[in-house]
Amino acid sequence: MTREKKYPKATPHTDIEEIAPDVFFVRSKHAYTPGMLFLNRVMVIIRNKGELTLVNSVRLTEAGETELKKLGEPKRVIRLGSLHGRDDEYYKKVFNAELWAIGKSDTYPKPEIDKVLKDGDDLPFPDSYLFVFQGSKLPEGCLLVRKSEGGILICCDSLQHMADDRLYFNFPMTMISHMLGLFKTPTVIGGPWLADATREGESLQSEFERLLTLDFDQHIAAHGVVCKENAKAEVQVAFDYVFKEEEDEGSSWWCGASSTLGSF
């Protein structure tokens, strides 16, 4: 008798909420360090003609899956960052969903990627654009959806919007996040990610400048909460805080931070 594969268990999560027509999100509790550090993970759901694309996948409870299926059929998972992917295999094996990813992940070498995404690739839903960071050590990208309606920028670890809503963050994780500068501005360039993604002697400043040429009014990432308005202006503030300070002082506030604290 074949033993059923055990997947990471579902954790407590919010109800599925709608950001815009056919765009939804859900936040779940995640143990960064089991029993010690807790924060949230965010999954975005994009619906097109009854098909669902799950961005930065998060396994849901049985009740959550029931609500998910009411929206449509999960057809694919898009992995925007190489440090995420804990639940990709579950969706691929249980729902027969395809895995689309921004390059291979050393953290999650399995399951096999069905489609490797490149900058500007076509997406399975209209009115959208795929941005992939060039020259990053860690494969990472962003999705711009509903461009004609102001635009929603969906990211992984490169940008995060924490603001004052820190659902599922416990006190020790909140303190560590403060130390890492993750609450310096409402929207932040993820310092731990930036430290590991930047090649020695190089900078990703020009890539963030390229990202800022896109038009968007809302933003949501794999951690945090939705920035519901003026998102591009918030990203500009985060950009100025990191890169303008670096130019002015010859150093960076995120030096020494490392995304190897954990994976998702």
C-alpha positions in Angstrom: 0.0 0.0 0.0 1.4 3.4 -1.0 1.7 5.8 1.8 0.2 9.2 1.1 2.7 12.0 0.9 2.6 14.4 3.9 2.5 18.0 2.9 3.1 21.0 5.3 -0.1 21.5 7.2 -2.4 24.5 6.7 -2.2 27.2 9.3 -4.8 29.7 10.6 -5.6 32.3 8.0 -8.0 35.1 7.2 -11.0 34.8 4.9 -10.4 35.3 1.2 -10.8 39.0 0.5 -11.3 40.9 -2.8 -8.9 43.6 -3.7 -10.4 44.4 -7.1 -12.6 42.5 -9.5 -11.1 39.0 -10.0 -8.2 39.7 -7.7 -8.2 38.3 -4.1 -5.8 37.7 -1.3 -5.5 35.7 2.0 -3.1 36.1 4.9 -1.9 33.1 6.9 0.1 32.5 10.0 3.6 31.2 9.4 6.2 30.0 11.9 9.5 31.5 10.9 11.1 29.6 13.7 8.8 26.8 15.1 7.3 27.9 18.4 9.3 31.1 18.6 8.9 33.6 15.6 5.6 34.1 13.8 4.6 36.4 10.9 2.2 36.3 8.0 2.4 35.0 4.5 0.2 36.3 1.8 -1.3 34.5 -1.2 -2.9 36.5 -4.1 -5.5 34.8 -6.3 -6.2 36.0 -9.8 -9.3 34.7 -11.6 -9.7 34.7 -15.4 -12.6 32.8 -17.1 -13.1 30.5 -14.2 -9.4 29.6 -13.9 -7.4 30.6 -10.8 -3.7 31.6 -10.7 -2.3 31.4 -7.2 0.6 33.8 -6.6 3.0 33.1 -3.7 1.0 30.0 -2.7 -0.3 29.3 0.8 -2.1 26.1 1.7 -5.5 26.8 3.1 -7.6 24.9 5.7 -10.4 22.6 4.4 -12.9 25.5 4.9 -10.6 27.8 3.1 -10.2 25.4 0.2 -14.0 25.2 -0.1 -14.1 29.0 -0.5 -11.3 28.9 -3.0 -13.0 26.4 -5.2 -16.1 28.6 -5.2 -14.0 31.2 -7.0 -12.9 28.8 -9.7 -10.4 26.0 -10.5 -6.8 26.4 -9.4 -4.9 25.9 -12.6 -1.4 27.2 -11.8 0.9 28.6 -9.1 3.2 31.5 -9.8 6.3 31.6 -7.6 7.6 35.2 -7.6 10.5 34.6 -5.2 13.1 31.9 -4.6 12.7 31.9 -0.8 9.0 31.0 -1.1 7.4 27.8 -2.3 6.6 25.7 0.8 3.1 24.9 -0.5 3.8 24.7 -4.3 4.1 20.9 -4.3 0.7 20.6 -2.5 -1.1 22.5 -5.2 0.8 20.8 -8.0 0.1 17.3 -6.8 -3.4 17.7 -5.2 -4.9 20.1 -7.8 -2.7 19.2 -10.7 -1.7 22.9 -11.0 1.2 24.0 -13.1 4.1 25.7 -11.4 5.4 28.8 -13.1 8.5 30.4 -11.4 11.1 33.1 -11.7 14.0 30.7 -12.1 15.1 27.8 -9.9 15.1 27.8 -6.2 17.9 26.3 -4.0 15.4 26.4 -1.1 12.6 24.6 -2.9 14.2 22.5 -5.7 11.0 20.5 -5.9 8.5 20.3 -7.5 9.7 20.6 -11.0 9.0 23.9 -12.7 6.6 23.7 -15.7 7.4 27.2 -17.0 10.4 29.4 -16.2 9.3 33.0 -16.4 11.3 35.8 -17.9 10.9 39.6 -17.9 7.9 40.7 -20.1 6.6 37.1 -20.6 2.9 36.7 -21.5 0.7 35.9 -18.6 -2.5 33.8 -18.4 -4.7 36.8 -17.6 -5.3 40.0 -19.5 -4.2 43.6 -18.7 -1.0 42.5 -17.0 2.8 42.7 -17.1 5.6 40.6 -15.6 8.7 42.3 -14.2 11.8 40.3 -13.4 14.8 41.7 -11.5 17.9 41.6 -13.8 21.2 40.8 -12.1 19.8 39.6 -8.9 21.4 36.6 -7.1 18.0 35.5 -6.0 15.4 35.0 -8.8 12.6 37.5 -8.0 9.8 39.2 -9.9 6.7 41.3 -9.6 3.3 41.1 -11.4 1.4 44.2 -12.5 -2.2 43.4 -13.0 -5.3 45.4 -14.0 -3.1 48.1 -15.6 -6.0 50.0 -17.1 -7.6 50.4 -13.7 -4.7 52.1 -11.8 -2.7 48.9 -11.5 -1.9 46.4 -8.6 1.7 45.6 -8.1 2.2 42.0 -6.6 5.6 41.2 -5.2 7.3 38.6 -3.1 10.2 39.7 -0.8 11.6 42.6 -2.7 8.9 45.0 -1.5 6.6 44.7 1.5 3.9 46.9 2.9 3.7 46.6 6.7 2.0 49.8 7.8 0.3 49.3 11.2 -1.4 46.0 10.4 0.9 43.2 11.5 -1.5 40.3 11.7 0.1 37.1 12.9 3.3 38.8 13.9 4.3 37.9 17.5 6.3 40.2 19.7 9.7 38.7 19.2 9.2 38.7 15.4 8.1 42.3 15.6 11.2 43.3 17.5 13.5 41.5 15.0 11.7 43.1 12.1 12.3 46.5 13.7 16.0 45.7 14.0 16.1 44.7 10.3 14.4 48.0 9.3 11.2 46.4 8.0 9.0 49.1 9.6 11.2 52.1 8.7 8.6 53.2 6.2 5.1 51.9 5.5 6.3 50.2 2.4 9.9 48.9 2.5 12.4 47.4 0.2 13.1 44.1 2.0 16.5 44.6 3.5 17.3 41.0 4.3 16.3 40.1 0.7 18.3 43.0 -0.8 21.4 41.9 1.2 21.3 38.4 -0.3 20.1 39.4 -3.8 22.8 42.0 -4.4 26.0 40.8 -6.0 29.3 42.0 -4.4 30.3 45.3 -5.7 27.0 45.8 -7.6 23.6 47.5 -6.9 20.0 46.8 -7.7 19.2 50.5 -7.7 18.7 50.7 -11.4 16.3 47.8 -11.3 14.1 49.5 -8.7 14.3 52.6 -10.9 13.0 50.5 -13.8 10.2 49.1 -11.6 9.2 52.7 -10.7 8.5 53.4 -14.4 5.5 51.2 -14.1 2.2 52.7 -13.1 0.3 51.2 -10.1 -1.9 52.5 -7.3 -2.1 49.4 -5.1 0.6 47.0 -3.8 0.6 43.7 -2.1 3.5 41.3 -1.3 4.1 37.9 0.2 4.2 39.5 3.7 2.2 42.4 5.2 -1.0 43.8 4.0 -2.5 45.6 1.0 -1.4 49.2 0.3 -4.7 50.3 -1.0 -3.8 53.7 -2.5 -0.8 55.8 -3.5 1.3 52.7 -3.7 3.8 54.0 -6.2 4.5 57.1 -4.0 5.1 54.7 -1.1 7.6 52.7 -3.1 9.3 55.9 -4.1 9.7 56.8 -0.4 11.2 53.4 0.3 13.5 53.7 -2.7 14.7 57.1 -1.5 15.2 55.8 2.0 17.5 52.9 0.9 19.3 54.2 -2.1 19.5 58.0 -1.5 20.7 57.4 2.0 23.3 55.0 0.6 24.5 57.7 -1.9 24.6 60.4 0.8 26.3 58.4 3.5 28.3 55.8 1.5 26.6 53.0 3.4 23.4 51.1 3.6 21.0 50.6 6.5 20.5 47.0 5.5 24.2 45.9 5.6 24.6 42.7 7.4 20.9 41.7 7.2 20.4 38.3 5.7 17.3 36.6 4.2 18.8 33.2 5.4 16.7 33.7 8.6 14.2 31.4 7.0 12.1 30.4 4.0 8.4 30.3 3.2 
